[in-house]
Amino acid sequence: MIIGGGFAGTHAAKALAKLPVDVTLVDRRNHFTFQPLLYQVGLAVLSPADIASPLRTMMRGSSNTEVLMDEAIAFDLAHRRVQFRSGAEMSYDYLMLATGATHSYFGNDAWEPLAPGLKTIEDAIEIRRRILLAFELAEREMLENGTHPPLNFVIIGGGPTGVELAGAITDITRRFMRHDFRHIDPASARVILIEGEKRVLSSYPEDLSISAERQLRALGVEVHTGLRVTGVEPGIVIAGDQRFPAAVTLWAAGVQASPLGKLLGVPTDKRGGVFVNNTLNPPGHPEIFVCGDLAHVEQNGRQIPGVAQPAMQMGDHVARMIEADLNHQPRKPFHYFDKGDMATIGRLAAVAKVEWPFKAHFSGFMAWISWLVVHIYFLIGFRNRLAVLSQWIWSYFTFTYGVRLIYGSQALPGWTDKDGVEIHPAEPTADEPPSKSAAAD
Amino acid sequence: MIIGGGFAGTHAAKALAKLPVDVTLVDRRNHFTFQPLLYQVGLAVLSPADIASPLRTMMRGSSNTEVLMDEAIAFDLAHRRVQFRSGAEMSYDYLMLATGATHSYFGNDAWEPLAPGLKTIEDAIEIRRRILLAFELAEREMLENGTHPPLNFVIIGGGPTGVELAGAITDITRRFMRHDFRHIDPASARVILIEGEKRVLSSYPEDLSISAERQLRALGVEVHTGLRVTGVEPGIVIAGDQRFPAAVTLWAAGVQASPLGKLLGVPTDKRGGVFVNNTLNPPGHPEIFVCGDLAHVEQNGRQIPGVAQPAMQMGDHVARMIEADLNHQPRKPFHYFDKGDMATIGRLAAVAKVEWPFKAHFSGFMAWISWLVVHIYFLIGFRNRLAVLSQWIWSYFTFTYGVRLIYGSQALPGWTDKDGVEIHPAEPTADEPPSKSAAAD
């Protein structure tokens, strides 16, 4: 039984399809999400379907695999049973847990609705709504009052996601939206990236951090490092003694492991990651594997990062260990083979740390091309690769992009006009008739 | 000022872009929706962005046009002013109102959440969620209990939308989903189409209605004509003395005009359509044009139907009349040039009534090909045409389709298991931690 249909879970399921075992793949969503490109959905460059694949379709050819949409809520390790939210209870011989991570607001849960993070398709659609809406509302304010509140996009957290978001928002406001508005100047939007550590991309080598910051500044991003956010209020981000007015605030600062790790009742680290040994088992449970972002695995004294590459490798390795068990052979320890890491910053801008097939640090165009090739290659499904590639080529040459749809609410939390009145606080439902009292003829 | 960015509004704006006038195009959404293909979003064949275009991008090249996202809530016809929900008030020289139509539940508003209709992108996403979820939940019930409640899809209303939905759902369950489930047989799903009139497509010539019904039955749709729905309850549709259990109920039975027509304070018909003369003005207001679905226009003693073709023609005609005014020439009366009408039923199945360039009735393959060509041709934007065409070709040959994403709630109203318990009534939020009490280790 595999719980979690992310990089680790789907790789394990695919590899187990070739073995004489029965596989059940459970996820509370019906689709795999290619998280590395999620920010492009948030920025309206790609459609959700371009980067998500139904798990059922992915497993169509694996006749020993069934896919189930459900959510584990309790484990009985002694009897090897899992209880699901639907009321179902199922037993397992092997359990693989790979439910990933979610945002951590470090105890400030009130910040979440004000500064959404980016982990799911729903998150991306909400971020898209807020970014697009900010421009629409600014245009309307400008037309009506001749002024609009600061069109600031504040991104909290300067890791890969924060850097990608900051770069891409700047790209879009500077290049793509130029010709679309009559009153506001989209290029006057400020993109502010706040990072608590001394440098952005603090998990990267220092030269790449410096290069990333330089590329961000060249694009027009305001980068603040060594500055800790102490408050997020409607329309305002407080960091140190500075108050940043914000039309849209995005959270890319902290992650915590899925709560399922704690539910197992085995030791976890402070972000909820499950301590596992070198065969990916929690202590005393060789029949349980914890993989991907949910696992705390150390190698050469460093924790393996929670990104796609190790997750895929862990998934594959679990299948190999189960094969070894079936053949009564010893399990081989997991060894993370690090091919490198990369973060994109904007059009033709990126940084890449290559570990294999040679060691190198790239910046700028070369890094950007590598990023593009790697991400297209690993995207699930031929159709999606084709769709994404053609969308990128189209956007690149025409400076237009197609997924700029706003649905849902028409308000941004706390964004107020010059009189301090929240802009468009009304929340029209889809077909609510206008209020009678306002009618005049 | 044009209020409403549908077929009529966007056509008028495009045509007015060539005249020495200032145009403001207002819509409460930021995008034009190509409604004729909305059902394909509901069926997860196309992505929302394939059939919707940002109004701002559509009007990018029209330097005399501004686009505003807002909602009219009151009119002061004497002073030629419009009040908007945002608080803005604007004056106009000419006003064009083309805000279309919405669902009518004939006074039974409680039916709406149980039987959503299909007018907006939001509607389509909700319908997609329900259809896909029904199969997922049935598979889970089957695995857990060895049985599942009837997988019935009940469509109320046998007009073009109802026929298209019924045909397409059947297509998908019979052909596309075959290989995706291990326990349920998707082809055992029943698709039930209920129409109050004597025949489906009652606005079409009788021979095409008969053909449509035959094609629907050949696909596997259960067609009930002359049967009026008297009740919609959670999980059940009541019609005559029959009770149809329903996993998903869809509404395609009635439309009413946008409430903005009534707000004008001019005479309207019983569905809220504004009576206009042959220059599309309500009585006594030559400066106001009402177009598209919101207008009640008669020609040769018959009301012009509320579909895309007349809406586009009305939009173009309004621009021509304003041009005539500017040149101090008399306005020409509007004449609807009917090229025909078509409804698709499924793969290779459709009916078409051609009026121009020759008169003919087509059924089956020929009608389907015409439908395809016409819909691709009228779709807004080259990118969308390419995306939709390649998606259709891909789906046609591979029997897969890519947009099968479920987000949001995991419940279907009133769909219960054999013990009468609602299936998965829990509503997990995206990252809600599982309840502590259920934890066991």
Chai-1 contact restraints between the chains, C-beta under 6 A:
chainA,res_idxA,chainB,res_idxB,connection_type,confidence,min_distance_angstrom,max_distance_angstrom,comment,restraint_id
A,N30,B,E136,contact,1.0,0.0,6.0,A-B,restraint_1
A,N30,B,I406,contact,1.0,0.0,6.0,A-B,restraint_2
A,H31,B,L405,contact,1.0,0.0,6.0,A-B,restraint_3
A,S47,B,S47,contact,1.0,0.0,6.0,A-B,restraint_4
A,S47,B,A49,contact,1.0,0.0,6.0,A-B,restraint_5
A,P48,B,L405,contact,1.0,0.0,6.0,A-B,restraint_6
A,A49,B,S47,contact,1.0,0.0,6.0,A-B,restraint_7
A,A49,B,G402,contact,1.0,0.0,6.0,A-B,restraint_8
A,A49,B,V403,contact,1.0,0.0,6.0,A-B,restraint_9
A,A52,B,L405,contact,1.0,0.0,6.0,A-B,restraint_10
A,P54,B,R404,contact,1.0,0.0,6.0,A-B,restraint_11
A,R56,B,D180,contact,1.0,0.0,6.0,A-B,restraint_12
A,R60,B,H179,contact,1.0,0.0,6.0,A-B,restraint_13
A,R60,B,D180,contact,1.0,0.0,6.0,A-B,restraint_14
A,E66,B,R182,contact,1.0,0.0,6.0,A-B,restraint_15
A,L68,B,R140,contact,1.0,0.0,6.0,A-B,restraint_16
A,M69,B,E136,contact,1.0,0.0,6.0,A-B,restraint_17
A,E71,B,P428,contact,1.0,0.0,6.0,A-B,restraint_18
A,I73,B,P434,contact,1.0,0.0,6.0,A-B,restraint_19
A,I73,B,A438,contact,1.0,0.0,6.0,A-B,restraint_20
A,A74,B,A438,contact,1.0,0.0,6.0,A-B,restraint_21
A,A74,B,A439,contact,1.0,0.0,6.0,A-B,restraint_22
A,A74,B,A440,contact,1.0,0.0,6.0,A-B,restraint_23
A,D76,B,A440,contact,1.0,0.0,6.0,A-B,restraint_24
A,R85,B,A426,contact,1.0,0.0,6.0,A-B,restraint_25
A,S86,B,R140,contact,1.0,0.0,6.0,A-B,restraint_26
A,S86,B,H424,contact,1.0,0.0,6.0,A-B,restraint_27
A,A88,B,E144,contact,1.0,0.0,6.0,A-B,restraint_28
A,T102,B,D431,contact,1.0,0.0,6.0,A-B,restraint_29
A,T120,B,A430,contact,1.0,0.0,6.0,A-B,restraint_30
A,I121,B,Y407,contact,1.0,0.0,6.0,A-B,restraint_31
A,E122,B,Y407,contact,1.0,0.0,6.0,A-B,restraint_32
A,E122,B,A430,contact,1.0,0.0,6.0,A-B,restraint_33
A,E136,B,N30,contact,1.0,0.0,6.0,A-B,restraint_34
A,E136,B,M69,contact,1.0,0.0,6.0,A-B,restraint_35
A,R140,B,L68,contact,1.0,0.0,6.0,A-B,restraint_36
A,R140,B,S86,contact,1.0,0.0,6.0,A-B,restraint_37
A,E144,B,A88,contact,1.0,0.0,6.0,A-B,restraint_38
A,H179,B,R60,contact,1.0,0.0,6.0,A-B,restraint_39
A,D180,B,R56,contact,1.0,0.0,6.0,A-B,restraint_40
A,D180,B,R60,contact,1.0,0.0,6.0,A-B,restraint_41
A,R182,B,E66,contact,1.0,0.0,6.0,A-B,restraint_42
A,P259,B,P433,contact,1.0,0.0,6.0,A-B,restraint_43
A,L263,B,A439,contact,1.0,0.0,6.0,A-B,restraint_44
A,G265,B,D441,contact,1.0,0.0,6.0,A-B,restraint_45
A,R383,B,W394,contact,1.0,0.0,6.0,A-B,restraint_46
A,R383,B,G402,contact,1.0,0.0,6.0,A-B,restraint_47
A,W394,B,R383,contact,1.0,0.0,6.0,A-B,restraint_48
A,G402,B,A49,contact,1.0,0.0,6.0,A-B,restraint_49
A,G402,B,R383,contact,1.0,0.0,6.0,A-B,restraint_50
A,V403,B,A49,contact,1.0,0.0,6.0,A-B,restraint_51
A,R404,B,P54,contact,1.0,0.0,6.0,A-B,restraint_52
A,L405,B,H31,contact,1.0,0.0,6.0,A-B,restraint_53
A,L405,B,P48,contact,1.0,0.0,6.0,A-B,restraint_54
A,L405,B,A52,contact,1.0,0.0,6.0,A-B,restraint_55
A,I406,B,N30,contact,1.0,0.0,6.0,A-B,restraint_56
A,Y407,B,I121,contact,1.0,0.0,6.0,A-B,restraint_57
A,Y407,B,E122,contact,1.0,0.0,6.0,A-B,restraint_58
A,H424,B,S86,contact,1.0,0.0,6.0,A-B,restraint_59
A,A426,B,R85,contact,1.0,0.0,6.0,A-B,restraint_60
A,P428,B,E71,contact,1.0,0.0,6.0,A-B,restraint_61
A,A430,B,E122,contact,1.0,0.0,6.0,A-B,restraint_62
A,D431,B,T102,contact,1.0,0.0,6.0,A-B,restraint_63
A,P433,B,P259,contact,1.0,0.0,6.0,A-B,restraint_64
A,P434,B,I73,contact,1.0,0.0,6.0,A-B,restraint_65
A,A438,B,I73,contact,1.0,0.0,6.0,A-B,restraint_66
A,A438,B,A74,contact,1.0,0.0,6.0,A-B,restraint_67
A,A439,B,A74,contact,1.0,0.0,6.0,A-B,restraint_68
A,A439,B,L263,contact,1.0,0.0,6.0,A-B,restraint_69
A,A440,B,A74,contact,1.0,0.0,6.0,A-B,restraint_70
A,A440,B,D76,contact,1.0,0.0,6.0,A-B,restraint_71
A,D441,B,L77,contact,1.0,0.0,6.0,A-B,restraint_72
A,D441,B,G265,contact,1.0,0.0,6.0,A-B,restraint_73
